[in-house]
Amino acid sequence: MKQLDIDFVRSQFPVFKTDLGRQVGFMDNAGGSYVASAVIDRLTDFYTNYKVQPYGANPISNRAGVAMDEGRQTMAALLNSPVELVTLGASSTQCLNTLSIACAPLVQQGNEVIITEQDHESNIGGWKRLCLQQNATLVFWKVDPVSGELNLDDLKALLSSRTAIVAVTHSSNIIGTINPIKEIADLVHAHEARLVVDGVSYAPHSWPNLDELGADAYVFSTYKTYGTHQGVMVVKEDFLSQLTPQCHFFNIPYLNKRLDSAGPDHASIGALAGIGDYFNALYLHHFGKDDTPIYEKARAVSALMNQHESTLCDYLLANLKELPVRIHGRSTMNRREANVVFSSSDKSSKEIADGLAEYNIAAKNGHFYAYRLLQAMGVKDMNDGVVRISLSHYNTMEEMERCVVGLKKLLKK
């Protein structure tokens, strides 16, 4: 079985060419990943050579437009989606908020929107505001207070003819559990409702296969997948046709602009093509040159990334189980991603996160915008919150071992 070539991976990120980048084991990846060289090169090229209003006839303006088209087309190709169904926004939060506003025709008095306690607030707040505005009912799909997990039987009990929208995360940015989206989609669609999936925590660890999921809308962040700070939202055409456009009236005929509520960041969009360059480079290195479609290349490379991350995370979880901490979520890698959260009754989460910095390990503490989940799981001090160690495929076993050494010294009785 192929293994991820970690040295080649790290050679694709400029940060690892710096002394600080080599010294620090960066384990705050759920907050935003390092950026690949290919993305930086395209961003620099844009700002250096054609940072002007795009799509003009003159060669500089024309080149800016070409670069933006390349960025959009690359993201669509990576997701195996028609380019006109891909909306690019300032962030996933902005995309989801815009989508919720656009769903007003579907959410009227007497309708219900189901959200989960497990989600990041970006996939909760907009739906709550929509329900208040429309005099509709917001329904919480509650988590198990011990495990933080969602039970499909609970969703079945909540779904009804009144359900208009169900919003759920693909994997939790706290407990790391991967939710069975296809099963959820089948349940939701049986009630003629729409499913909105937040894939922000999932995409960095397992490139999403939208062909199989059945989501009506899927959203994730490119600044957590080695790119510039953008949100990507793919909305099925039959769903999009039911929504209120959030764009200038003259852009309504263009499907990819209907949910574009703000002027696009030209250079950042153009640089997104670098994510495709990065996946292509990793695929070529590990599998050789062939005519495989880029979305299949991304899935193949992502499988190697996930395998590497799982090995590191297995080591972390095995050692955490021997320490006086509560692991919030599963203690094995079964159906979870490499995103681990824990807390201690002996030391504050801030003391632990700050203490790891002495071992050149970058981690953070807090509620990580999953306030409702931690509250449901009994965390009392939301400002202190929990410690989160979130891995990416460029992390090394040496970094993980150093992290464990630090944790053992910080938490020893």
Buried (B, 14 or more C-beta within 10 A) or exposed (E): EEEBBBEEBBBBBBBBEEEEBEEBBBBBBBBBBBBBBBBBBBBEBBEEEBBBEBEEEEEEBBBBBBBBBBBBBBBBBBBBBEBBBBBBBBBBBBBBBBBBBBBBEBBEEEBBBBBBBBBBBBBBBBBBBBBEEBEBBBBBBBBBEEBBBBEEEBBEEBBEEBBBBBBBBBBBBBBBBBBBBEEBBEBBBEBEBBBBBBBBBBBBBBBBBBEEBBBBBBBBBBBBBBBBBBBBBBBBEEBBEEBEBBBEEEBEEEBBBBBBBEEBBBBBBBBBBBBBBBBBBBBEBBBEEEEBEBBEBBBBBBBBBBBBBBBBBBBBBEBBEEBEBBBBBBEEBEEBBBBBBBBBEEBBBBBBBBBBEEBBBBBBBBBBBBBBBBBBBEBEEEEBBBBBBBBBBBBBEEBBBBBBEBBEEBBEE
